[in-house]
């Protein structure tokens, strides 16, 4: 196996988030291609600006998973209208496992506060 094959074999980063009351979720990172496609889908072709609220919702919908099935707990990004104190630790975990750059992370974290 070559070095590149070794890199491709590394699983996505993940982080378990304790929701309290014995409930936990696992936040699983995306591939580089999936991350770029998602950012592009939230970016206006006219203005070049990213809709950070939509991007945050899409990260939550794609990355927040059931720890047993490892499937997203709510894949519809329109449903992720949570109280800020509930969303904030999940968004922080999305930032961490997806290796977002400083600007992306700052934009997402501002929206979740």
N, C-alpha and C positions, 0 to 999 in steps of 0.2 A: 504494500500500500504506500502510495506517495504522500508527500507532505500535504498537498491540496486535498487528497482524499481524507487524510486525518482531520483536516479542518472541517470538512463537510460532515464528518461523523460526530462532531461535537454537538450535543443537544442544545436547544435554546435555553437561555437563562430562565430561571423561575424563582418565585418567592411566595412563601405561604403568608397570608394575612389573616390574623385572628380577628374575627368580627365580634367577638364576645359571646357569652352564653354558650360556649362550646362549639360555635360555628366558625368554620374556616373556609377560605377559598385559596386557590393557587393561581397566581398571576404568571402567565407563560409568555415569554418574549416571541416576537415575530421574526421571520427571516428578513434579511436586508431588502429583498425585492418586495415583500409584502408591506414592509414599513414605508418604502418609497412610494409604492402604488397608493397606499392609504393617504399619505400626505398630499400627493398629487390630486387625489379625488376630492380633497378639502380645500384646494387652492383655486381661486377664481382665475379663469383664463383672461378676463378683462383687466383686473387690477393686479393680479399676481399675489394677492393677499390670501393668507390661509385663514379659514374659519376655525379658530382654535376651539370653540365650544363643540363644533361638530367633530373635530379631530379627537378631542378628549373623549367624547362619547363613543367614537369608533374604536379607540384604544380599549376602553372598558368593555365594549361588546365583543371584541376579538380576543382579549387577553385574560379576562377574569373568568376562571374555570372552576368547575366542580373538582375537588381533589381526587375523587374516586374515578369518575369517567374521563376527566381531563378535557371535557367539552365545555364550551362557553356556557355560562349559566343564563345569559340573556343576550342572544346574538343580534337583536334588533337595537341599533344604536339610539333610536328614538325613545326607548323605554328607560334610558339611564338618567332620569331626572331625580337624583337622590339629594338628601340633605347634605350640605357641604361637609359636615363633620364625618359623614359616612363615606362620601366620595373621596375625600382628601387622601386617606391612606392607600386607597386603591389606585388613585392617579399617581401617587408617589412610587408605588410598586411598579406601575407601568413604565414610568420614567426610568427607573433603575434597570429593569430587565430588558428594556429595548435600547439601552445605551444611547438615549437621546442626547444631542449636543446641548450645550448650555442655553442657547437661544430657544430651542424647542422646549426644553424642560421648563425654563422660566415662563414661557407663554402658557404651557399647560398648567403649571402649578398656580399661576395667578388666577386662572379661570376656576380652579377648584377651591380656592380660599373663600 
